């Protein structure tokens, strides 16, 4: 979803909405959002951080992107937020 259906970081709720509306995965169980949130958070913490493809934006509540796109969305002192609360692309060399 983050690679093919979005050009900006997404919340787990947004990711799940795309999965459901596009029929990308059959949903079962009573809490698909909770499962997705747990999976995303576990992939950006602990020993798996080096191998993860996901990145949680610092200072943002549950906003995820692909690790390869993280430098584009990581805030720098010159980065600002657009009016809709989405961070604008930064030219930071981090």
C-alpha positions in Angstrom: 0.0 0.0 0.0 2.7 2.5 1.0 4.6 1.7 -2.2 1.8 1.5 -4.8 -1.1 3.6 -3.5 0.5 6.6 -1.7 3.1 9.2 -2.3 3.1 10.3 1.4 3.3 8.7 4.8 0.0 7.0 6.0 -1.6 6.1 9.3 -2.5 2.5 9.9 -6.2 3.4 9.6 -5.5 4.9 6.1 -3.4 1.8 5.1 -6.2 -0.6 6.3 -8.8 1.5 4.4 -6.8 1.1 1.1 -6.4 -2.7 1.8 -10.1 -3.1 2.3 -11.3 -0.9 -0.6 -8.9 -2.4 -3.1 -9.5 -5.9 -1.9 -5.8 -6.5 -1.4 -6.1 -9.0 1.4 -9.0 -11.0 2.9 -9.8 -9.7 6.3 -10.7 -12.0 9.1 -10.8 -11.7 12.8 -12.3 -9.0 15.0 -9.6 -6.5 15.0 -7.7 -6.1 11.7 -6.7 -2.5 12.6 -5.1 -3.6 15.9 -3.2 -6.4 14.1 -1.9 -4.0 11.5 -0.8 -1.4 14.2 0.9 -4.1 16.1 2.7 -5.4 13.1 3.9 -1.9 12.0 5.1 -1.0 15.5 6.9 -4.3 15.9 8.7 -3.8 12.6 10.2 -0.5 13.6 11.3 -1.4 17.1 13.9 -3.8 18.6 16.1 -6.2 16.6 14.1 -6.0 13.5 14.7 -2.3 12.9 17.7 -2.9 10.6 15.8 -5.3 8.5 12.5 -3.6 8.4 11.0 -2.0 5.3 8.8 0.4 7.4 9.7 3.6 9.2 7.7 5.5 11.8 8.1 9.3 11.5 9.5 10.7 14.6 7.3 13.2 16.5 4.3 12.0 14.7 1.6 9.7 16.1 1.4 6.5 14.0 2.5 7.9 10.7 4.4 5.3 8.6 6.3 5.3 5.4 8.7 2.9 3.7 12.2 3.0 5.1 13.7 3.9 1.7 11.5 7.0 1.6 12.3 8.1 5.2 14.9 10.8 4.4 12.3 12.5 2.3 9.8 12.7 5.1 12.1 13.2 8.1 11.8 16.7 9.5 14.8 19.0 9.3 15.0 22.5 10.8 13.9 23.9 7.5 11.0 21.5 6.9 7.5 22.8 7.5 4.1 21.2 7.5 1.5 21.8 4.9 -2.0 23.0 6.0 -3.4 19.5 6.1 -0.9 18.4 8.7 1.2 16.3 6.2 5.0 17.0 6.4 6.4 18.6 3.3 9.4 17.0 1.6 12.7 18.0 3.1 16.1 18.3 1.4 17.8 17.2 4.5 21.0 15.1 4.0 20.2 12.7 6.9 
